[in-house]
Amino acid sequence: MSHNRLRGIPPVSLTLYPDLLHLNVSYNSITKLDPGWCPTLPLLRTLNVEHNQVYVLKEEDLSHCTNLTRLIMAGNKLKLQGEPFLALQSLKVLDVSTNKLKSAKLGTQPQLPSLVSLILAFNDFTTLKKDDFSFLNNSSFLQVLNMSSVSLKMMEPGCFNPISGLHTLIMDKVNMGTLAISKLCLELSGTAIDCLFLREINLITLTNTTFRGLQKTNLTFLDLSDNRMGKIEGGSFRWLSRLQTLILTNNTMKHLTKDTFQGLKSLKRLQMTKALVKGKTTPIIDDFSFQPLSALESLILRRTSIHEIKEHTFTGLTSLKELDMSWSSYVSLRNITNKTLVSLAGSPLRMLNLTGTAIAQINPRCFSVLRNLTTLYLDFNFITHTLTGKEFEGLDQMEELHMSNNHQKFNLSSASFVNVPNLRVLTLGKSLRGEAVKLHPSPFRPLPNLTLLDLSNNNLANIPEDMLEGLVNLKVLKMQHNNLARLWKSANLGGPVLFLKDTQSLKTLQLDSNGLDEIPAKALIGLNDLRELSLAYNLLNSLKDSIFDDLNSLRVLHLQKNMITSVRPEVFKTPMRNLSLLIMDKNPFDCTCESILWFVTWLNDTNTTSVPDLRDQYLCNTPLAYFKRSVMDFDTLSCQDKTPFQALFILSSTAVIMLMVSAFLVRFQGWRIQFYWNILIKRTLGFSDASAEEGREFEYDAYVIHAEKDAGWVERRLVPLENDNCRFCLEDRDFGPGMFQLESIVENMRKSRKILFVVTETLLKDPWCRRFKAYQALHQVIEASRDSVVLVFLQDVHDYKLSRSLYLRRGMLRPDCVLDWPVHNERVPAFHQKLLIALGMTNRLQD
């Protein structure tokens, strides 16, 4: 209930919340604590009443708050009456800061046995009396005392004796002066002090006696930040042999000597950010200044300025593992040679941070003395030369190399990283020239253990397909803010460049802001382990159905600010199956049944995927009825009417397609179908449908009438078909001797069950065939009432000519008795089959 204008809270208004644990009524206008709060809230643990107008705090106000563990009364104007905290047996944190208290004495009787932290900051007492903390005699758990910004001028001897178990004392912004600090340290000599904060206390000079009082303590942490400290006398820290962390941030030291850190034999961390700042003169670090720090593991010199790094600047740091000189101004670092860091040869350094140190040149073997180095930061520098690989000689243990945001652009070579084969993290964002990676073999090929590669913000446009070849362990690839659109276009010369084909272990892929307007079908194939995919701020619109099919492990998908209008299940069903986070806002969605129905249904049904800003940022662009309305306003019920039309559309489409397929099949393969159908049927039923009696009436199966010019065709194509069940009557072969020709023609036609015409243009012009043979054949058909004529067309003859010459038409005969000689040789067997069927048909007319 904070930040209101409440003047009071009647206990009756809290009766609905008997299980309440935390009550915050800060920043109101409450003038007193109501004694009824705690009886109404028996389980209350935390009560925050800071920044109110409580003037008087009485014993009965908190007499029932026995379960309270935190009481925050800061920012009031308290006047204590009696023993207001006496009943707080479980209290662990008490904050009475900023109350204009005139004394640190909060009671006269021992109380607060469970207190861990007491905050007295920003009060007006100037003296710590011997018995001020006597009310904490029984507070054996007290760990922290905060007296920041107290106007303390004097401390009586033994003032900390009642709280001798104190571990942490915070005295920030207490303007005490050097002598007062010495007095404070003397008073702390009999305590269990472990951490001491003396920030911003105007401690300009440290003398060699300032911390003498702490000699017998177990102090391990000392913070002297923001003190404008300009001078540290030699031996000032010799009393702190157990100190492990020393913070000297934001001071103005000008000179470090070999005596500055004398006695700090246990120090493990030294924080000197902005402690050596260039003014009228440049700070100096003498040789062997850090030699007394044999146990130091971390040295932070961030944002410092010294004249130069000399041959023995860091000599003696035999335990150093971390050195941070980032954003510093060292002339020696602008051109790093194999002598620049030679003073670190005896240090087992693991991490070196040279970010923002204006490095322009990295010479061969400049880091060779750092054999144990695993992490190197070279971000925000001015490197311009091509990395040949010799710069990193000797760094066999290197696992992380950071070279991002270089103010200039540098090139790579195929051997750039050949000397760091164990590299796991490589960041080159906003540092490379456009053609830096267009190399064969790839500069990354010697890095089989690489798990993270950052190539973002480099305007890369020409990437070879084998750029990532060999990176079988790559888990994170960052390539956002490049120019990869052309590489994935279908119209790209040589086809799309599938540069992800060798990264089957990827878990995170970032391709934001690359101008991509299409994704090739096989671009993401095989990425079964991918957990996060970011394609935001591109121009993607129509996505192929199968592009995300392999992303069955995807958990996070970024597609915001594209041109996506349709969210179809054919594209998104697989990746959205296991998503935990979807960010797809600021797309011009088409809110129609075809485009958005499935997506809206999925959004309504999902309870495992987080979709931030769904109501405000997922807006429809079309149609006009939904323009600038949320996709969640789309009426899914309106799509139910289309269900029968969908079924009708599917059925009609299927029928049309089947009809087209059947037409094409009959047009181009009908003869083949008919051929095999005839074989199947006729082998089952026999070639002839004529009765046995009808077969015995005739001596020949067919009388062949042809032009003399077509005798060769008859000899080649018809005669070979003769067998025991099929026999032809040929004039040149079967006419008996001594008979007239006319008589023989009439007689043999009567002996033949069929009359077969081999129809050509020549036949139609033959007067003998036209006037006699055709006449006799037609007379026999009419006289016997038998369907006995078979026409075989060797040429395309018009039906008019056929009628005029032979007095026959195609429509007068059965379809099976009208045959055309095939153009293609492979259809000749089918022709023979049909001919034999026609010859075997009955001559009797069907009713």
Secondary structure as GFF3:
##gff-version 3
##sequence-region A 1 847
A	DSSP	three_ten_helix	11	14	.	.	.	ID=ss1
A	DSSP	beta_strand	22	24	.	.	.	ID=ss2
A	DSSP	alpha_helix	37	40	.	.	.	ID=ss3
A	DSSP	beta_strand	46	48	.	.	.	ID=ss4
A	DSSP	beta_strand	56	57	.	.	.	ID=ss5
A	DSSP	three_ten_helix	59	61	.	.	.	ID=ss6
A	DSSP	beta_strand	70	72	.	.	.	ID=ss7
A	DSSP	beta_strand	79	80	.	.	.	ID=ss8
A	DSSP	beta_strand	93	95	.	.	.	ID=ss9
A	DSSP	beta_strand	117	119	.	.	.	ID=ss10
A	DSSP	beta_strand	127	128	.	.	.	ID=ss11
A	DSSP	three_ten_helix	134	136	.	.	.	ID=ss12
A	DSSP	beta_strand	144	146	.	.	.	ID=ss13
A	DSSP	beta_strand	154	155	.	.	.	ID=ss14
A	DSSP	three_ten_helix	161	163	.	.	.	ID=ss15
A	DSSP	beta_strand	168	170	.	.	.	ID=ss16
A	DSSP	alpha_helix	177	187	.	.	.	ID=ss17
A	DSSP	three_ten_helix	188	190	.	.	.	ID=ss18
A	DSSP	beta_strand	195	197	.	.	.	ID=ss19
A	DSSP	beta_strand	205	206	.	.	.	ID=ss20
A	DSSP	three_ten_helix	212	214	.	.	.	ID=ss21
A	DSSP	beta_strand	221	223	.	.	.	ID=ss22
A	DSSP	beta_strand	231	232	.	.	.	ID=ss23
A	DSSP	beta_strand	245	247	.	.	.	ID=ss24
A	DSSP	beta_strand	255	256	.	.	.	ID=ss25
A	DSSP	beta_strand	269	271	.	.	.	ID=ss26
A	DSSP	beta_strand	284	285	.	.	.	ID=ss27
A	DSSP	beta_strand	298	300	.	.	.	ID=ss28
A	DSSP	beta_strand	305	306	.	.	.	ID=ss29
A	DSSP	beta_strand	322	324	.	.	.	ID=ss30
A	DSSP	beta_strand	329	330	.	.	.	ID=ss31
A	DSSP	three_ten_helix	331	333	.	.	.	ID=ss32
A	DSSP	beta_strand	335	336	.	.	.	ID=ss33
A	DSSP	three_ten_helix	342	344	.	.	.	ID=ss34
A	DSSP	beta_strand	351	353	.	.	.	ID=ss35
A	DSSP	beta_strand	361	362	.	.	.	ID=ss36
A	DSSP	beta_strand	375	377	.	.	.	ID=ss37
A	DSSP	three_ten_helix	390	392	.	.	.	ID=ss38
A	DSSP	beta_strand	400	402	.	.	.	ID=ss39
A	DSSP	beta_strand	425	427	.	.	.	ID=ss40
A	DSSP	beta_strand	452	454	.	.	.	ID=ss41
A	DSSP	beta_strand	476	478	.	.	.	ID=ss42
A	DSSP	three_ten_helix	486	488	.	.	.	ID=ss43
A	DSSP	beta_strand	508	510	.	.	.	ID=ss44
A	DSSP	beta_strand	532	534	.	.	.	ID=ss45
A	DSSP	beta_strand	556	558	.	.	.	ID=ss46
A	DSSP	alpha_helix	569	572	.	.	.	ID=ss47
A	DSSP	three_ten_helix	575	577	.	.	.	ID=ss48
A	DSSP	beta_strand	581	583	.	.	.	ID=ss49
A	DSSP	beta_strand	589	590	.	.	.	ID=ss50
A	DSSP	alpha_helix	593	605	.	.	.	ID=ss51
A	DSSP	alpha_helix	614	617	.	.	.	ID=ss52
A	DSSP	beta_strand	620	622	.	.	.	ID=ss53
A	DSSP	three_ten_helix	624	626	.	.	.	ID=ss54
A	DSSP	three_ten_helix	631	633	.	.	.	ID=ss55
A	DSSP	three_ten_helix	636	642	.	.	.	ID=ss56
A	DSSP	alpha_helix	643	685	.	.	.	ID=ss57
A	DSSP	alpha_helix	692	696	.	.	.	ID=ss58
A	DSSP	beta_strand	700	705	.	.	.	ID=ss59
A	DSSP	three_ten_helix	708	710	.	.	.	ID=ss60
A	DSSP	alpha_helix	711	717	.	.	.	ID=ss61
A	DSSP	three_ten_helix	719	721	.	.	.	ID=ss62
A	DSSP	beta_strand	728	729	.	.	.	ID=ss63
A	DSSP	alpha_helix	731	734	.	.	.	ID=ss64
A	DSSP	alpha_helix	741	751	.	.	.	ID=ss65
A	DSSP	beta_strand	752	759	.	.	.	ID=ss66
A	DSSP	alpha_helix	761	765	.	.	.	ID=ss67
A	DSSP	alpha_helix	767	768	.	.	.	ID=ss68
A	DSSP	pi_helix	769	773	.	.	.	ID=ss69
A	DSSP	alpha_helix	774	784	.	.	.	ID=ss70
A	DSSP	beta_strand	789	793	.	.	.	ID=ss71
A	DSSP	alpha_helix	799	806	.	.	.	ID=ss72
A	DSSP	three_ten_helix	810	812	.	.	.	ID=ss73
A	DSSP	three_ten_helix	815	817	.	.	.	ID=ss74
A	DSSP	beta_strand	818	820	.	.	.	ID=ss75
A	DSSP	three_ten_helix	825	827	.	.	.	ID=ss76
A	DSSP	alpha_helix	828	840	.	.	.	ID=ss77
###
